[in-house]
Amino acid sequence: MSHSPIVNSSNYAPVSISTFSSRKMNKLTEAEITYLYQMGMDISNSLAHN
């Protein structure tokens, strides 16, 4: 795999996320939804306690 040595990750990441969302969001399994929800709750809890 060859990649350009210069990658602007701050510009690249949102594109990747939106592409992932549009292709996968309607295909998520219940387990994946549960995992993502739990991960979000963990982040919210850790932020609330800091």
C-alpha distance matrix in Angstrom:
0.0 3.8 6.5 10.2 12.0 14.7 14.5 18.0 17.6 21.3 20.8 17.5 18.9 21.9 20.0 17.8 21.1 23.0 20.6 20.5 24.3 25.0 23.1 24.0 27.3 29.5 27.8 28.0 30.0 33.1 31.4 28.5 31.1 33.2 30.4 29.5 33.2 33.9 31.0 32.5 36.0 34.9 33.5 36.7 38.9 37.2 37.6 41.2 42.1 40.8
3.8 0.0 3.8 6.9 8.9 11.8 12.3 15.9 16.3 20.0 19.3 16.4 18.4 21.5 19.6 18.0 21.5 23.3 21.1 21.6 25.3 26.0 24.5 25.8 28.8 31.2 29.9 30.2 32.4 35.4 33.9 30.8 33.1 35.3 32.5 31.2 34.8 35.6 32.5 33.7 37.2 36.1 34.4 37.5 39.8 38.0 38.0 41.7 42.7 41.1
6.5 3.8 0.0 3.7 6.1 8.4 8.5 12.1 12.8 16.4 15.7 13.1 15.3 18.4 16.7 15.5 19.0 20.9 19.1 19.9 23.4 24.2 23.2 24.5 27.3 29.9 29.0 29.1 31.7 34.5 33.1 29.7 31.7 33.9 31.1 29.4 32.9 33.8 30.6 31.5 35.0 34.0 32.0 35.0 37.4 35.6 35.3 39.0 40.1 38.4
10.2 6.9 3.7 0.0 3.8 5.4 6.7 10.3 12.0 15.3 14.4 12.6 15.4 18.3 16.8 16.4 19.9 21.5 20.1 21.4 24.6 25.4 24.9 26.5 28.9 31.7 31.2 31.3 34.1 36.8 35.5 32.0 33.7 36.0 33.2 31.2 34.5 35.5 32.2 32.7 36.2 35.3 32.9 35.7 38.3 36.3 35.7 39.4 40.6 38.6
12.0 8.9 6.1 3.8 0.0 3.8 6.4 9.9 11.6 15.0 14.9 13.6 16.1 19.3 18.5 18.0 21.2 23.2 22.3 23.3 26.4 27.6 27.3 28.5 30.8 33.8 33.2 33.0 35.6 38.0 36.5 33.0 34.7 36.7 33.6 31.7 34.9 35.6 32.1 32.6 36.0 34.8 32.3 35.1 37.5 35.2 34.6 38.4 39.3 37.1
14.7 11.8 8.4 5.4 3.8 0.0 3.8 6.6 9.2 12.0 11.9 11.3 14.1 16.9 16.5 16.6 19.6 21.4 21.0 22.3 25.1 26.3 26.5 27.8 29.7 32.9 32.7 32.4 35.3 37.6 36.2 32.6 33.9 36.0 33.1 30.8 33.8 34.6 31.1 31.2 34.7 33.6 30.8 33.4 36.0 33.8 32.8 36.5 37.6 35.3
14.5 12.3 8.5 6.7 6.4 3.8 0.0 3.8 5.7 8.8 8.6 7.6 10.3 13.2 12.9 13.0 15.9 17.8 17.5 18.8 21.4 22.8 23.1 24.3 26.1 29.3 29.3 28.9 31.8 34.0 32.8 29.2 30.3 32.4 29.7 27.2 30.2 31.2 27.7 27.7 31.2 30.4 27.6 30.1 32.8 30.8 29.8 33.5 34.8 32.7
18.0 15.9 12.1 10.3 9.9 6.6 3.8 0.0 3.8 5.5 5.5 6.1 8.6 11.0 11.4 12.3 14.6 16.3 16.8 18.3 20.4 21.8 22.8 24.0 25.2 28.6 29.0 28.5 31.5 33.5 32.4 28.7 29.4 31.5 28.9 26.1 28.7 29.9 26.5 26.0 29.5 28.8 25.8 27.9 30.8 28.9 27.5 31.1 32.6 30.5
17.6 16.3 12.8 12.0 11.6 9.2 5.7 3.8 0.0 3.8 5.4 4.8 5.7 8.8 9.9 10.0 11.8 14.1 14.9 15.7 17.8 19.7 20.6 21.3 22.4 25.9 26.2 25.4 28.3 30.1 28.9 25.2 25.9 27.9 25.2 22.5 25.2 26.2 22.7 22.4 25.9 25.1 22.2 24.5 27.4 25.6 24.4 28.0 29.5 27.5
21.3 20.0 16.4 15.3 15.0 12.0 8.8 5.5 3.8 0.0 3.8 5.6 5.7 7.4 9.5 10.6 11.5 13.4 15.0 16.1 17.4 19.4 20.9 21.6 22.1 25.7 26.4 25.5 28.6 30.1 29.2 25.5 25.6 27.6 25.2 22.1 24.3 25.6 22.2 21.2 24.6 24.2 21.0 22.8 25.9 24.2 22.6 26.0 27.8 25.8
20.8 19.3 15.7 14.4 14.9 11.9 8.6 5.5 5.4 3.8 0.0 3.8 5.8 6.4 7.2 9.3 10.9 11.8 13.1 15.0 16.4 17.7 19.3 20.7 21.3 24.6 25.6 25.3 28.5 30.4 29.9 26.1 26.1 28.5 26.5 23.3 25.5 27.3 24.1 23.1 26.6 26.6 23.5 25.2 28.4 27.1 25.4 28.7 30.8 29.0
17.5 16.4 13.1 12.6 13.6 11.3 7.6 6.1 4.8 5.6 3.8 0.0 3.8 5.8 5.5 6.4 8.9 10.3 10.8 12.3 14.4 15.7 16.8 18.1 19.3 22.5 23.1 22.8 26.0 28.1 27.5 23.7 24.2 26.7 24.5 21.6 24.3 26.0 22.9 22.3 26.0 25.9 23.2 25.2 28.4 27.1 25.9 29.3 31.3 29.7
18.9 18.4 15.3 15.4 16.1 14.1 10.3 8.6 5.7 5.7 5.8 3.8 0.0 3.8 5.4 5.1 6.2 8.6 9.8 10.5 12.2 14.3 15.4 16.0 16.8 20.4 20.9 20.1 23.2 25.0 24.3 20.5 20.9 23.2 21.0 18.0 20.6 22.2 19.1 18.5 22.2 22.1 19.5 21.5 24.7 23.6 22.5 25.8 27.8 26.5
21.9 21.5 18.4 18.3 19.3 16.9 13.2 11.0 8.8 7.4 6.4 5.8 3.8 0.0 3.8 5.4 5.1 6.1 8.4 9.7 10.4 12.1 14.1 15.0 15.2 18.6 19.8 19.3 22.6 24.3 24.1 20.3 20.1 22.7 21.0 17.6 19.8 22.0 19.2 18.0 21.7 22.2 19.5 21.0 24.4 23.8 22.4 25.4 27.9 26.8
20.0 19.6 16.7 16.8 18.5 16.5 12.9 11.4 9.9 9.5 7.2 5.5 5.4 3.8 0.0 3.8 5.5 5.2 6.0 8.4 9.8 10.6 12.2 13.9 14.8 17.8 18.9 19.0 22.5 24.7 24.7 20.9 21.0 24.0 22.4 19.3 21.8 24.1 21.6 20.7 24.4 25.1 22.6 24.2 27.7 27.2 26.0 28.9 31.4 30.4
17.8 18.0 15.5 16.4 18.0 16.6 13.0 12.3 10.0 10.6 9.3 6.4 5.1 5.4 3.8 0.0 3.8 5.6 5.1 6.0 8.5 10.0 10.6 11.7 13.1 16.4 16.7 16.6 19.9 22.3 21.9 18.1 18.7 21.6 19.8 17.0 19.9 22.0 19.4 19.1 22.9 23.3 21.2 23.3 26.4 25.9 25.2 28.3 30.5 29.7
21.1 21.5 19.0 19.9 21.2 19.6 15.9 14.6 11.8 11.5 10.9 8.9 6.2 5.1 5.5 3.8 0.0 3.8 5.4 5.0 6.0 8.6 10.0 10.2 10.7 14.2 15.0 14.4 17.7 19.6 19.4 15.7 15.7 18.6 17.0 13.9 16.5 18.8 16.4 15.7 19.5 20.2 18.2 20.0 23.3 23.1 22.4 25.2 27.6 27.1
23.0 23.3 20.9 21.5 23.2 21.4 17.8 16.3 14.1 13.4 11.8 10.3 8.6 6.1 5.2 5.6 3.8 0.0 3.8 5.4 5.0 6.1 8.5 9.8 9.9 13.0 14.5 14.6 18.3 20.3 20.8 17.1 16.7 19.9 19.0 15.8 17.9 20.8 18.8 17.7 21.4 22.7 20.7 21.9 25.4 25.6 24.6 27.1 29.9 29.5
20.6 21.1 19.1 20.1 22.3 21.0 17.5 16.8 14.9 15.0 13.1 10.8 9.8 8.4 6.0 5.1 5.4 3.8 0.0 3.8 5.4 5.3 6.2 8.4 9.8 12.4 13.3 14.1 17.8 20.3 20.8 17.2 17.5 20.9 19.9 17.1 19.7 22.5 20.6 20.1 23.7 24.8 23.2 24.8 28.1 28.2 27.5 30.2 32.7 32.4
20.5 21.6 19.9 21.4 23.3 22.3 18.8 18.3 15.7 16.1 15.0 12.3 10.5 9.7 8.4 6.0 5.0 5.4 3.8 0.0 3.8 5.6 5.3 5.7 7.5 10.6 10.7 10.9 14.4 17.0 17.2 13.6 14.2 17.5 16.3 13.9 16.8 19.3 17.6 17.5 21.1 22.1 20.9 22.7 25.8 26.0 25.7 28.4 30.7 30.7
24.3 25.3 23.4 24.6 26.4 25.1 21.4 20.4 17.8 17.4 16.4 14.4 12.2 10.4 9.8 8.5 6.0 5.0 5.4 3.8 0.0 3.8 5.5 5.3 5.0 8.3 9.7 9.7 13.4 15.5 16.4 12.9 12.5 16.0 15.5 12.7 14.9 18.0 16.7 16.0 19.5 21.0 19.9 21.1 24.3 25.0 24.6 26.9 29.5 29.7
25.0 26.0 24.2 25.4 27.6 26.3 22.8 21.8 19.7 19.4 17.7 15.7 14.3 12.1 10.6 10.0 8.6 6.1 5.3 5.6 3.8 0.0 3.8 5.8 6.0 7.8 9.8 11.2 14.9 17.3 18.7 15.5 15.0 18.8 18.7 16.1 18.1 21.3 20.3 19.5 22.9 24.7 23.5 24.6 27.9 28.7 28.1 30.3 33.0 33.3
23.1 24.5 23.2 24.9 27.3 26.5 23.1 22.8 20.6 20.9 19.3 16.8 15.4 14.1 12.2 10.6 10.0 8.5 6.2 5.3 5.5 3.8 0.0 3.8 6.2 7.3 7.8 9.8 13.4 16.4 17.5 14.5 14.9 18.6 18.3 16.4 18.8 21.8 20.8 20.7 24.0 25.5 24.8 26.2 29.2 29.9 29.8 32.1 34.6 34.9
24.0 25.8 24.5 26.5 28.5 27.8 24.3 24.0 21.3 21.6 20.7 18.1 16.0 15.0 13.9 11.7 10.2 9.8 8.4 5.7 5.3 5.8 3.8 0.0 3.8 5.5 5.1 6.2 9.7 12.7 13.7 10.7 11.3 14.9 14.8 13.1 15.6 18.4 17.8 18.0 21.1 22.6 22.3 23.8 26.6 27.4 27.7 29.8 32.2 32.8
27.3 28.8 27.3 28.9 30.8 29.7 26.1 25.2 22.4 22.1 21.3 19.3 16.8 15.2 14.8 13.1 10.7 9.9 9.8 7.5 5.0 6.0 6.2 3.8 0.0 3.8 5.4 5.6 9.3 11.4 13.0 10.1 9.3 13.1 13.6 11.5 13.3 16.6 16.3 15.9 18.9 20.9 20.6 21.6 24.5 25.7 25.8 27.6 30.2 31.0
29.5 31.2 29.9 31.7 33.8 32.9 29.3 28.6 25.9 25.7 24.6 22.5 20.4 18.6 17.8 16.4 14.2 13.0 12.4 10.6 8.3 7.8 7.3 5.5 3.8 0.0 3.8 5.8 8.8 11.1 13.5 11.5 10.7 14.4 15.6 14.1 15.5 18.7 19.1 18.8 21.4 23.6 23.7 24.4 27.2 28.7 28.9 30.4 33.1 34.2
27.8 29.9 29.0 31.2 33.2 32.7 29.3 29.0 26.2 26.4 25.6 23.1 20.9 19.8 18.9 16.7 15.0 14.5 13.3 10.7 9.7 9.8 7.8 5.1 5.4 3.8 0.0 3.8 6.3 9.5 11.4 9.7 10.1 13.5 14.4 13.7 15.6 18.4 18.7 19.2 21.7 23.5 23.9 25.2 27.6 28.9 29.6 31.3 33.6 34.7
28.0 30.2 29.1 31.3 33.0 32.4 28.9 28.5 25.4 25.5 25.3 22.8 20.1 19.3 19.0 16.6 14.4 14.6 14.1 10.9 9.7 11.2 9.8 6.2 5.6 5.8 3.8 0.0 3.8 6.6 8.0 6.0 6.4 9.9 10.6 10.1 12.1 14.7 15.1 15.8 18.2 19.9 20.6 21.9 24.1 25.5 26.4 28.0 30.2 31.4
30.0 32.4 31.7 34.1 35.6 35.3 31.8 31.5 28.3 28.6 28.5 26.0 23.2 22.6 22.5 19.9 17.7 18.3 17.8 14.4 13.4 14.9 13.4 9.7 9.3 8.8 6.3 3.8 0.0 3.8 5.3 5.2 6.3 8.6 9.9 10.7 12.3 14.2 15.4 16.6 18.4 20.0 21.3 22.7 24.4 25.9 27.2 28.6 30.5 32.1
33.1 35.4 34.5 36.8 38.0 37.6 34.0 33.5 30.1 30.1 30.4 28.1 25.0 24.3 24.7 22.3 19.6 20.3 20.3 17.0 15.5 17.3 16.4 12.7 11.4 11.1 9.5 6.6 3.8 0.0 3.8 5.5 5.1 6.1 8.5 9.9 10.4 12.1 14.1 15.3 16.4 18.2 20.0 21.0 22.3 24.3 25.7 26.7 28.6 30.5
31.4 33.9 33.1 35.5 36.5 36.2 32.8 32.4 28.9 29.2 29.9 27.5 24.3 24.1 24.7 21.9 19.4 20.8 20.8 17.2 16.4 18.7 17.5 13.7 13.0 13.5 11.4 8.0 5.3 3.8 0.0 3.8 5.5 5.1 6.1 8.6 9.8 10.5 12.2 14.2 15.3 16.3 18.4 19.9 20.9 22.5 24.3 25.6 27.0 28.8
28.5 30.8 29.7 32.0 33.0 32.6 29.2 28.7 25.2 25.5 26.1 23.7 20.5 20.3 20.9 18.1 15.7 17.1 17.2 13.6 12.9 15.5 14.5 10.7 10.1 11.5 9.7 6.0 5.2 5.5 3.8 0.0 3.8 5.4 5.0 6.1 8.5 9.8 10.4 12.2 14.2 15.2 16.5 18.3 19.8 21.1 22.6 24.2 25.9 27.3
31.1 33.1 31.7 33.7 34.7 33.9 30.3 29.4 25.9 25.6 26.1 24.2 20.9 20.1 21.0 18.7 15.7 16.7 17.5 14.2 12.5 15.0 14.9 11.3 9.3 10.7 10.1 6.4 6.3 5.1 5.5 3.8 0.0 3.8 5.4 5.2 6.0 8.5 9.8 10.5 12.2 14.2 15.4 16.4 18.2 20.0 21.2 22.4 24.4 26.1
33.2 35.3 33.9 36.0 36.7 36.0 32.4 31.5 27.9 27.6 28.5 26.7 23.2 22.7 24.0 21.6 18.6 19.9 20.9 17.5 16.0 18.8 18.6 14.9 13.1 14.4 13.5 9.9 8.6 6.1 5.1 5.4 3.8 0.0 3.8 5.5 5.1 6.1 8.5 9.8 10.5 12.2 14.3 15.2 16.3 18.3 19.9 20.9 22.5 24.6
30.4 32.5 31.1 33.2 33.6 33.1 29.7 28.9 25.2 25.2 26.5 24.5 21.0 21.0 22.4 19.8 17.0 19.0 19.9 16.3 15.5 18.7 18.3 14.8 13.6 15.6 14.4 10.6 9.9 8.5 6.1 5.0 5.4 3.8 0.0 3.8 5.4 5.1 6.1 8.6 9.9 10.5 12.3 14.2 15.2 16.5 18.4 19.9 21.2 22.9
29.5 31.2 29.4 31.2 31.7 30.8 27.2 26.1 22.5 22.1 23.3 21.6 18.0 17.6 19.3 17.0 13.9 15.8 17.1 13.9 12.7 16.1 16.4 13.1 11.5 14.1 13.7 10.1 10.7 9.9 8.6 6.1 5.2 5.5 3.8 0.0 3.8 5.5 5.1 6.2 8.7 9.9 10.6 12.3 14.2 15.4 16.6 18.3 20.2 21.5
33.2 34.8 32.9 34.5 34.9 33.8 30.2 28.7 25.2 24.3 25.5 24.3 20.6 19.8 21.8 19.9 16.5 17.9 19.7 16.8 14.9 18.1 18.8 15.6 13.3 15.5 15.6 12.1 12.3 10.4 9.8 8.5 6.0 5.1 5.4 3.8 0.0 3.8 5.4 5.1 6.2 8.7 10.0 10.5 12.3 14.3 15.4 16.4 18.5 20.3
33.9 35.6 33.8 35.5 35.6 34.6 31.2 29.9 26.2 25.6 27.3 26.0 22.2 22.0 24.1 22.0 18.8 20.8 22.5 19.3 18.0 21.3 21.8 18.4 16.6 18.7 18.4 14.7 14.2 12.1 10.5 9.8 8.5 6.1 5.1 5.5 3.8 0.0 3.8 5.4 5.0 6.2 8.7 9.8 10.4 12.3 14.2 15.1 16.6 18.6
31.0 32.5 30.6 32.2 32.1 31.1 27.7 26.5 22.7 22.2 24.1 22.9 19.1 19.2 21.6 19.4 16.4 18.8 20.6 17.6 16.7 20.3 20.8 17.8 16.3 19.1 18.7 15.1 15.4 14.1 12.2 10.4 9.8 8.5 6.1 5.1 5.4 3.8 0.0 3.8 5.4 5.1 6.3 8.7 9.9 10.7 12.4 14.2 15.6 16.9
32.5 33.7 31.5 32.7 32.6 31.2 27.7 26.0 22.4 21.2 23.1 22.3 18.5 18.0 20.7 19.1 15.7 17.7 20.1 17.5 16.0 19.5 20.7 18.0 15.9 18.8 19.2 15.8 16.6 15.3 14.2 12.2 10.5 9.8 8.6 6.2 5.1 5.4 3.8 0.0 3.8 5.4 5.2 6.2 8.6 10.0 10.6 12.2 14.4 15.7
36.0 37.2 35.0 36.2 36.0 34.7 31.2 29.5 25.9 24.6 26.6 26.0 22.2 21.7 24.4 22.9 19.5 21.4 23.7 21.1 19.5 22.9 24.0 21.1 18.9 21.4 21.7 18.2 18.4 16.4 15.3 14.2 12.2 10.5 9.9 8.7 6.2 5.0 5.4 3.8 0.0 3.8 5.4 5.0 6.0 8.5 9.8 10.4 12.3 14.4
34.9 36.1 34.0 35.3 34.8 33.6 30.4 28.8 25.1 24.2 26.6 25.9 22.1 22.2 25.1 23.3 20.2 22.7 24.8 22.1 21.0 24.7 25.5 22.6 20.9 23.6 23.5 19.9 20.0 18.2 16.3 15.2 14.2 12.2 10.5 9.9 8.7 6.2 5.1 5.4 3.8 0.0 3.8 5.5 5.1 6.1 8.6 9.9 10.7 12.6
33.5 34.4 32.0 32.9 32.3 30.8 27.6 25.8 22.2 21.0 23.5 23.2 19.5 19.5 22.6 21.2 18.2 20.7 23.2 20.9 19.9 23.5 24.8 22.3 20.6 23.7 23.9 20.6 21.3 20.0 18.4 16.5 15.4 14.3 12.3 10.6 10.0 8.7 6.3 5.2 5.4 3.8 0.0 3.8 5.5 5.2 6.1 8.6 10.1 10.9
36.7 37.5 35.0 35.7 35.1 33.4 30.1 27.9 24.5 22.8 25.2 25.2 21.5 21.0 24.2 23.3 20.0 21.9 24.8 22.7 21.1 24.6 26.2 23.8 21.6 24.4 25.2 21.9 22.7 21.0 19.9 18.3 16.4 15.2 14.2 12.3 10.5 9.8 8.7 6.2 5.0 5.5 3.8 0.0 3.8 5.5 5.2 6.1 8.7 10.2
38.9 39.8 37.4 38.3 37.5 36.0 32.8 30.8 27.4 25.9 28.4 28.4 24.7 24.4 27.7 26.4 23.3 25.4 28.1 25.8 24.3 27.9 29.2 26.6 24.5 27.2 27.6 24.1 24.4 22.3 20.9 19.8 18.2 16.3 15.2 14.2 12.3 10.4 9.9 8.6 6.0 5.1 5.5 3.8 0.0 3.8 5.4 5.0 6.3 8.8
37.2 38.0 35.6 36.3 35.2 33.8 30.8 28.9 25.6 24.2 27.1 27.1 23.6 23.8 27.2 25.9 23.1 25.6 28.2 26.0 25.0 28.7 29.9 27.4 25.7 28.7 28.9 25.5 25.9 24.3 22.5 21.1 20.0 18.3 16.5 15.4 14.3 12.3 10.7 10.0 8.5 6.1 5.2 5.5 3.8 0.0 3.8 5.5 5.3 6.5
37.6 38.0 35.3 35.7 34.6 32.8 29.8 27.5 24.4 22.6 25.4 25.9 22.5 22.4 26.0 25.2 22.4 24.6 27.5 25.7 24.6 28.1 29.8 27.7 25.8 28.9 29.6 26.4 27.2 25.7 24.3 22.6 21.2 19.9 18.4 16.6 15.4 14.2 12.4 10.6 9.8 8.6 6.1 5.2 5.4 3.8 0.0 3.8 5.5 5.4
41.2 41.7 39.0 39.4 38.4 36.5 33.5 31.1 28.0 26.0 28.7 29.3 25.8 25.4 28.9 28.3 25.2 27.1 30.2 28.4 26.9 30.3 32.1 29.8 27.6 30.4 31.3 28.0 28.6 26.7 25.6 24.2 22.4 20.9 19.9 18.3 16.4 15.1 14.2 12.2 10.4 9.9 8.6 6.1 5.0 5.5 3.8 0.0 3.8 5.6
42.1 42.7 40.1 40.6 39.3 37.6 34.8 32.6 29.5 27.8 30.8 31.3 27.8 27.9 31.4 30.5 27.6 29.9 32.7 30.7 29.5 33.0 34.6 32.2 30.2 33.1 33.6 30.2 30.5 28.6 27.0 25.9 24.4 22.5 21.2 20.2 18.5 16.6 15.6 14.4 12.3 10.7 10.1 8.7 6.3 5.3 5.5 3.8 0.0 3.8
40.8 41.1 38.4 38.6 37.1 35.3 32.7 30.5 27.5 25.8 29.0 29.7 26.5 26.8 30.4 29.7 27.1 29.5 32.4 30.7 29.7 33.3 34.9 32.8 31.0 34.2 34.7 31.4 32.1 30.5 28.8 27.3 26.1 24.6 22.9 21.5 20.3 18.6 16.9 15.7 14.4 12.6 10.9 10.2 8.8 6.5 5.4 5.6 3.8 0.0
